[in-house]
Structure formats: structure tokens, C-alpha cells
Amino acid sequence: MKNCSQGKKFELYFRFSSYFSSATIAMYDLDKKEGNTGLMGRYFWRIEDNDGTGALEKCFSWVLPNIDISVRNDISLKDELEMACPCTFWQALLDWGRFSWSWRYSWPKLCFESRRSKFVFSDSTSLGRLRLRQECCYSTDSEDWGALKLGPPDGGHMKVTALHYGSRKTFPSDEEAYKYCCDDTPLCDKFYRFRPSDSCSLYRPPPRRTCY
């Protein structure tokens, strides 16, 4: 049992490091590189509420199935014009027909979610049907308040929900993956590789109503 467990961990590490061999964070010679603490070879990862599996491994366990899914399926919203993010907070607020703001759940972030969903079928037996929605987040900084935020660590991103009852046993949900990859480890760019931000380049405001 011990050798089997070690073999699985080695395979997990090998597949991940091979796929992201050109990524900005290489998982080798870590003692010779500046860590996220600013010191050579020293890294900080949160381990509270640890259930025996580290956040790094949990992040990997979400990334690997997404590699396979992305290769076999077009899991994206890049051509969904009605779900393209508004470019500013005020545009999103006024476009209430396409986007909703649940301020109680997103505060202190300013994040809207598309009312529309896109459904796709994964050929993974453990995932089945997937629901895709768009999340758009906006800056709360005084110098660019209301501007659309892109990419890590807190930009909006595509949100994917597996509707199969057994999916959560297979790999973490998007919410859990964000915590493991972005909050608990410095691997947030890996999360956004599969859940990218929308740039608002395809956004078109709804037509103005004319009263006679």
C-alpha cells in the first residue's frame, strides 16, 4: 500500500511538472531560487485544517483532470458574446438583464456573474455534464475604481460546475481549487490557465430603449 501511494504521488508530480515545464514556477532546484517569502530557497504555504493531503497536492489533483478535459473538449466561453464581461462596474450594474451582482457573497470584491449558462458534456465518466458561467470582477482601488480586473490573483474567471453527483469525489470544485492554488500555494497562474478572465473585448452594451 505504501509503495502504491508513493507511485501515485510520483506520477502526479511527473505529469504536472512535464506539462508545465515552461511555466514560471519550476518544481526543481527550489533551494536555489528565491521563494515566495523573498528569501533564497524558502517558501511559505498555509497548512491549517490539514487533512493529510497538502494544498500543493490538492491543487495538482484539480489541474490534472482539467488538462485532460481541455485537450478533449472546448471548455471555454470565448465565443459567447452574450456572456462577455462588461468593461466597467457601471456597465455591469446597468446590464442587469445579462449579469447579476450578489454583493452579500462577493463583498469586499465587486464581482458579477452571468445569468446565462453554457452546458457542455465531458467525455469523462466521473464528470458528465458541465455548466459554464462567466464571472466579472472590478477594481476597488481608488486610482482605477470600477475597472475590469484580469488574471490572478483576484480577477474574474470562467466558473465551471460539474453536475455529476460523483464529481466532487474525483477532484476539488472550482471554489476549493482557487483556495488551494491561489490562497494556499503560489500556483494561481495554473488555476487561471484553465479558468481565464474575460477581457471584455467582445462586450456590447444592450441597446437603449426609445420611448415614443
N, C-alpha and C positions, 0 to 999 in steps of 0.2 A: 504493500500500500504506500509506503514511504517513497519507494523508487518511482512508482506510478505518478504520485503527486509532484515529485521533482521533475519528472519528464514533461508533465503538462505545463508546469511553470516555465521550463526551458523553451518549449515550443511556443508558448505565449510571448515570451521575450524575443525569441528569434524572429517570429513573423512580424512583430511590431517594429523591431529595430531594422529589419530588412526593408519594410515598406516605407519607413520614414528615414532612410539612410541619408537623404539630402535635407532633412529638416534642420531647424535652427538649434534644437536641443538634441545632441547625440548622446546615446546612452553608453558611452565608453570613455575611459580616461577622465572620469568625473573628478578625480582628485587633482587633476592638472588644470582644471578650468574654474573660473570664478562662479560660485554658486549664487543662488537667489538671496543669500544673506550679504552679498558684497565681498565675501572672503573666499580665498582660493580653496577649492575643494570642500566647501561647507555649504550644505543645503538645509532648508527648513521645510518640513512637511507636517501638517497637523495630523495627529493620530488619536484625538479624543473620540470616544464612542467606538473604539476599535472592536470589531467582532472577530478578529483573527485574520482578516484579509485587508491588506493595506490599501490606501486610497489610490496609490500608483497602479496596483494590480486591478483594482475596480475600474479605473479609467481605461486601462488596456482592454478589459473584458467588454467594455462598451464599444471601443474603437474597432476591434477585430471583426465583429459581425457587420458593422457598418461598412467596412472595406468590401466585404463580400456582397452586401446588398447594393452598394453604389456601383460596383462593377457590373452586376447583372440587371440592375433596374435604373430607370431615370427618376431618382428621388430628388426632385427639385421643384422650385416654383418660379424659375427664371423666365418662363413664357406666360405666366399667369398675370395678365395686365390688370385684372380687377383686384389682385391681391398685392400689387406693387406698393411699397411703403410711400406715404406722403413725405415730402421733403422737410416739412417743419411740423412742430407741435400743433400750430394753429390750423394747418391744413388737415391734420389728422382729427382734430377736435370737430371741425366743421364737416368732415366726411363721415358722419355718423352712420350713413347707410352701409358703408363697407367696413368700418373699423369701430371697435368698442374700447372704452377705457375703464378698466376695473381698478380705480385708484386705490381702493382698500387693499388690494392684493399686490399691486405693483409699487406703491409708495415705499421708500423715497424715490424710486425710479419713475420716470414718465414713460410708460410702455403701453402701447395699444396692441390689440390683437384683431386679426381679420375675422369678420363674421363668416366669410365663406371658408369652405374647406375643400381640399382636393383628396380624393381617395385613390390609392393605388394598391395593387396586390403584389406582395413579395412572394417569390418562389421558395422562401424559407418556411418550412413546415411549422416552425416554432413561432413565427411572427404573423403570418397570414395577412390580413388587411391592415393597411396603414392609413392614418389620417394626417394630412399635412395642413398646417396653418401658418400664417405669417405673423411674426412679432416685430413691432417697430418701436424703438426706444429713442428718447430725445434727451438732449443735454440739460442739466440743471445748473451748469456753471454760468456765472454772471456774464462772462465775455461772449459766450455763444449760446445763450439760453434758447432752448427750443429747437436747436439744430439736430438733424438726424445723426445718431451715433452708429458707427460701423465697426464691426470686428471686436476682438477681445479687448478688455475683459468684460465690458458690460453693454456692448451694442446689441441691438435686436437680432433675432435669428429665426430661421425656419424651425418650427416646432413639429415634431413627429411623434405620434402616439400609436403604439401597436394595439390593435383591437382584439387580438387573440388572447384568450384567457390565460394561456401558459407563458406569455411573452416575458412577464416580469421575472420568471424563474430562469430565463435564458440569459438576459443581460439587463443592466440597470436602465431605468427610464431616462428620458432627456433631463429631467429635473435633477435626478441623482447624478447623472453623468456630468452635468455642469458643476455640481458641487465637488465631485471627485477630481475633475480635470482642471477647473478654474479656481476654486476656493482652496482645495486641499493640496494641490500639486501645481507646479508651473507649466502645465501642459495645455493651457487654454486654447492655443492655436490649433491643437489637434481636434478639439471639440468644434471650433468654428470651421474647420476644413469640411466637416460633414453637415454642419448646421450654419451655413453662411448668412451674413447680413444682406439685406436688400439695399441697393444703392439709391433707389428712388428714381433712377434714370428713365424708367418706363411709366412713371406715375403721371396720370392725367386727372386733374380735379374734375369733380362732377359738373355737368352743365348747369349754369344758373337758370333758375326758373323765372319766367317772364309772366307778369300778371297784366291782364287787359281789363 
